[in-house]
Amino acid sequence: MGTVIFPDAPYKVFLTASAEERAQRRYKQLKEKGVSVNLAGLLHEIAARDERDAGRAVAPLKPAEDAVIVDSTGTPITEVIERVLAVLPEKLRPPRQA
C-alpha cells in the first residue's frame, strides 16, 4: 500500500514474518475454529502466494524505499506494536496504557 495507494504517506511500515511463522499462526487460528487443516499445506499455499504477490506486474508486494521493515517472526504482538509505534514521532503516538 505504501508504494501504490499511499506513496506520499509520511510514515510507512512494512510488516512481515517468515512464511513458516505465518503458516503456524494460520494453523493455530484455524484449529481454534475447529477447521481440519494441514500445516505443510498451509506453508505451501503461503509460499506460493508470496511468490505470486512479489512477482506480479502491477503493484508487486515489496516495501516502499522509505518504509521501516518490521519483521514479526517470533515476536510477541505487544513488541510488534511497540516497534510500529516507534516509527511515529512522539507527538503522534497514542498515550501509553497503564
PyMOL commands that set and color helices and strands:
alter all, ss='L'
color gray80, all
select helices_A, chain A and resi 19-32+39-55+77-85+90-92
alter helices_A, ss='H'
color red, helices_A
select strands_A, chain A and resi 13-16+68-71
alter strands_A, ss='S'
color yellow, strands_A
deselect
rebuild
show_as cartoon
